[in-house]
């Protein structure tokens, strides 16, 4: 899955939220890249 986001203040905040009926979130990998070709 990819989630393109635009960071305007130099800080990328990532929050993981639990949902009723599921366990705690597990992250196997997180990749952050600069994609100047996606700038709107």
PASE-605923 format. One line per field, with one value per residue (C-alpha): residue number from 1; chain; x, y, z. Coordinates in nm, 3 decimals. Layout:
% residues N
nr	c(NUM ...)
kette	c(A ...)
px	c(X ...)
py	c(Y ...)
pz	c(Z ...)
***
This chain:
% residues 40
nr	c(1 2 3 4 5 6 7 8 9 10 11 12 13 14 15 16 17 18 19 20 21 22 23 24 25 26 27 28 29 30 31 32 33 34 35 36 37 38 39 40)
kette	c(A A A A A A A A A A A A A A A A A A A A A A A A A A A A A A A A A A A A A A A A)
px	c(0.000 0.111 -0.016 0.127 0.134 0.270 0.484 0.485 0.647 0.941 0.788 0.605 0.379 0.261 -0.011 -0.134 -0.488 -0.630 -0.981 -1.216 -1.185 -0.831 -0.495 -0.238 -0.107 0.206 0.442 0.670 0.821 0.787 0.957 0.967 1.093 1.114 0.910 0.945 0.761 0.442 0.437 0.111)
py	c(0.000 0.354 0.669 0.981 1.275 1.625 1.748 2.127 2.180 1.939 1.684 1.365 1.249 0.887 0.768 0.413 0.366 0.049 -0.065 -0.269 -0.639 -0.612 -0.636 -0.361 -0.233 -0.408 -0.243 -0.464 -0.180 0.191 0.362 0.738 0.878 1.217 1.221 1.567 1.431 1.403 1.764 1.934)
pz	c(0.000 -0.066 0.098 -0.067 0.175 0.154 0.444 0.470 0.811 0.783 1.023 0.924 1.208 1.198 1.436 1.479 1.607 1.760 1.674 1.890 1.813 1.680 1.854 1.875 1.539 1.410 1.160 0.952 0.750 0.690 0.398 0.360 0.030 -0.133 -0.453 -0.612 -0.918 -0.708 -0.589 -0.688)
***
